[in-house]
Amino acid sequence: MTRDGSDAGADPEANPDLLREARAAVVEHAPALAELTPGRTGNLSVRDGDRVAVTPTGVPYDSFDAADVPVVSLDGERLAGRMAPSSEVPMHTGIYGHDRPGAIVHTHSPWATTMATLGRKLPPVHYMIAAVGREVPLADYAPYGTEELAANVVAAMAEAGSDAAILANHGLVVTGPDVETAVENTRHVEDICRLYLRASAVGEPHVLTDEQMATVEERFESYGQQPNAE
């Protein structure tokens, strides 16, 4: 039996070395969810090859260790971990199966979720949106934890060419090459949602043009510390 009382068939504590680094990364970064989402409603995952380490379901973000962290296949099969995985595994594995990023963060952060309840996508009202694309699209509503929701999110992100999506009447999902970047970009999107909604209360926010965004994207390529920089 698992710690939550379910029967996982094979020993869920087996393979303690399976995705050791990915599971440690989940433990390290899960507390960031507490800053971004109410209660225990957020989740994150880290991919390594065809396997995924994901936050366990329904527990405080600082209450589990690496051996607790569930590991699932891209088909959603539970492979290891003492705790049951997030209910949003279908969305995580659906995104990985389509785009194969290194990490995914899902939150119900208040400003992005306000956008979700208004049924609005996030347009390029600030250049930092380029961290995830030229807009954050709105994915059609579907019940949480379903294959339908996964398909809606994948479709919205693919059509917009974005690394993030607002989930109608639900929340936000952001992908990245690694979990550090995915968490950071989640904060960027949340901040831009806040700016957009505050500006909208005063007037119509100015939206950057495609040409302006292309310039931002070009400048982003040389942003930060570059290899062999003098």
Secondary structure by P-SEA (a helix, b strand, c coil): ccccccccccccccccccaaaaaaaaaaccccccccccccccccccccccbbbbbbccccccccccccbbbbcccccccccccccccaaaaaaaaaaccccccccccccaaaaaaaaaccccccccccccccccccccccccccccaaaaaaaaaaaaaaccccccccccbbbbbcccaaaaaaaaaaaaaaaaaaaaaaaccbbbbbcaaaaaaaaaaaaacccccccc
